[in-house]
């Protein structure tokens, strides 16, 4: 991980932390904070981390074929 961006692991851990804090906030009846954290974790951070897993820096993926 460099200083400018989170890599896969950083985003995934942030997503899991947001989900865990969201459930804690739900238990504490913080009914505005809890859904915000849960949505941020499940719908933003974890999918973003999974997207980054498939599109890592320097990965480049397969080379395009001559027909493309």
C-alpha positions as CSV (number, residue, x, y, z in Angstrom):
1,X,0.0,0.0,0.0
2,X,1.3,3.4,-0.9
3,X,0.4,6.6,0.8
4,X,-1.9,7.9,-1.9
5,X,-4.3,4.9,-2.2
6,X,-5.7,2.1,-0.2
7,X,-5.0,-1.3,-1.7
8,X,-7.3,-4.3,-1.6
9,X,-6.5,-5.2,2.0
10,X,-6.9,-1.7,3.3
11,X,-10.3,-1.2,1.7
12,X,-11.5,-4.6,2.7
13,X,-10.5,-4.1,6.4
14,X,-12.1,-0.6,6.3
15,X,-15.3,-2.2,5.0
16,X,-15.3,-4.9,7.7
17,X,-14.6,-2.3,10.3
18,X,-17.5,-0.2,9.0
19,X,-19.9,-3.2,9.1
20,X,-18.7,-4.1,12.6
21,X,-19.2,-0.6,13.9
22,X,-22.6,-0.4,12.1
23,X,-23.8,-3.4,14.0
24,X,-22.4,-2.0,17.3
25,X,-24.2,1.3,16.6
26,X,-27.4,-0.7,15.8
27,X,-27.0,-2.5,19.2
28,X,-26.6,0.9,20.9
29,X,-29.7,2.2,19.1
30,X,-27.9,4.8,17.1
31,X,-30.5,4.7,14.4
32,X,-28.9,7.2,12.0
33,X,-25.3,6.2,12.3
34,X,-25.9,2.4,12.1
35,X,-27.5,2.3,8.6
36,X,-24.9,4.8,7.3
37,X,-22.1,2.6,8.4
38,X,-23.7,-0.6,7.2
39,X,-24.4,0.8,3.8
40,X,-21.0,2.2,3.5
41,X,-19.4,-1.1,4.4
42,X,-21.6,-3.5,2.4
43,X,-22.4,-1.3,-0.6
44,X,-19.3,0.9,-1.1
45,X,-16.1,-0.3,0.7
46,X,-16.3,-4.1,0.3
47,X,-17.4,-4.0,-3.4
48,X,-14.7,-1.3,-4.1
49,X,-12.1,-3.6,-2.5
50,X,-13.2,-6.6,-4.6
51,X,-13.0,-4.4,-7.7
52,X,-9.5,-3.4,-6.8
53,X,-8.6,-7.1,-6.3
54,X,-9.3,-7.7,-9.9
55,X,-7.7,-4.5,-11.1
56,X,-4.5,-4.2,-9.1
57,X,-1.8,-1.7,-10.0
58,X,0.7,-3.1,-12.4
59,X,-1.5,-6.1,-13.0
60,X,-2.3,-5.1,-16.6
61,X,-4.4,-8.2,-17.1
62,X,-4.2,-10.2,-20.3
63,X,-2.8,-8.6,-23.3
64,X,-5.4,-7.6,-25.9
65,X,-5.6,-9.8,-29.0
66,X,-4.7,-8.5,-32.4
67,X,-8.4,-8.3,-33.4
68,X,-9.3,-5.8,-30.7
